[in-house]
Amino acid sequence: MGEKHREKHVDEFTGVETTGHEWDGIRELDNPMPRWWLITWYVTIAWAIAYMIAYPAWPLVTTATTGLLGYSSRAEIRAELDAAELARADYVAAVASRSVEEILADGRLRNFAAAAGAAAFRVNCVQCHGSGAQGSPGYPNLNDDDWLWGGAPEDIRASIAHGVRFSDDPDTRYSEMPAFAGVLEPKEIAQVSSFVATFAGTEGNASSEDIAAGREIFAQNCASCHGEDATGDRDFGAPDLTDAIWIYGSTPAEIAAQVRTPKHGVMPAWGARLGDTAVKELAVFVHSLGGGE
């Protein structure tokens, strides 16, 4: 004889049969699934099957099933990029055919070039000049109005295109401050450094005699590049020593180190790397930072 059929248990409070499962005296009611839930579940299954048939879904060895609709997200993105390139083509052509001054004179073209230049700056220039173009020790701040080689639009473009002391570009900006370690005595270097520090107010306890001697040394050795009034000369890339902007520091010790064995930074020439149009866009962006002339 077979096993005797066991009578199902009915919950006395709800009148619903239980599943037979019990945990610590708690029984599970055998309630049916809500009809709306079952319908939704069946619809999702049907939708998944239809999606796998219509769209790319199953991975193969080197590709995937293409689906009946032949949809491709890469093709869609490519189409969007092509449309964007077509929309900006007129602006790019205008930038390519005009000078930086002409671009700045056209409001819409200036805004376009500045936005493109900002993107190029983030990729190529922030490593040295900082994300905000604020510079750092040894790298100029591009937000101020102090320019070694000039801050006019064309001056900025030329500096970006040809770089500074970049040996691979024959038109690079080039100047070097001579090392005075073998020209001046250590005391003379200290005196001229104390004199130059007076422009920044950092001379400290330097005596008036040393400062006076430093003024004479400056006139004999430094004025030919920095000017008799120490305001610099852009033809040589000689910095203005009378303002508060110093690339390598303004204390007497820092100035003396630069007098003894000067540091000569190198900026790459971006013209050959980025092309003339991108260089113009960079020049417009840098000029727009507020320090351009």
Secondary structure, DSSP 8 states (H G I E B T S, - for coil): ---------B-TTT--BEEEEEETTEEEE-----HHHHHHHHHHHHHHHHHHHHS--SB-SSSB---TT---HHHHHHHHHHHHHHHHHHHHHHHHHS-HHHHHHSHHHHHHHHHHHHHHHHHHTHHHH-TTS--BTTB--SSSS--SS--SHHHHHHHHHH-BS-TT-TT-B-------TTTS-HHHHHHHHHHHHHHHT--TT--HHHHHHHHHHHHHHTHHHH-TTS--BTTTTB--SSSS--SS--SHHHHHHHHHS-----B---HHHH-HHHHHHHHHHHHHTTT--
